[in-house]
Amino acid sequence: PVHIEYGVDRYAMEAKRIVDVLDHLLENRQFIVGEEVTIADFAIFPWVVCLLRGYNAGAFLKLDSYTHVKAWCDRMMSRPNVRRGMQHSYGKWDPNK
């Protein structure tokens, strides 16, 4: 693939903007809609995981700096069926990756 700096910059900034919105949303709640997990969490979670595991973009996007998103990911991964689903797609889940 051809590396086009404009495209990389544009979509990296857009991904960071969306994760930042999510981080602010999760600042005062446990899950996307409130204190209970909903379909919204199950719909959004794989996208965040894809940034980490699919694109391996965690360091590039500085995803560790989004503490509320990280805590939410940990809460989601503490659910056995979510963990099983992610292992199906990404292999053994290491929370430190």
Secondary structure, 3 states (H helix, E strand, C coil): CCCCHHHHHHHHHHHHHHHHHHHHHHHHCCCCCCCCCCHHHHHHHHHHHHHHHHCCCCCCCCHHHCHHHHHHHHHHHCCHHHHHHHHHHHCCCCCCC
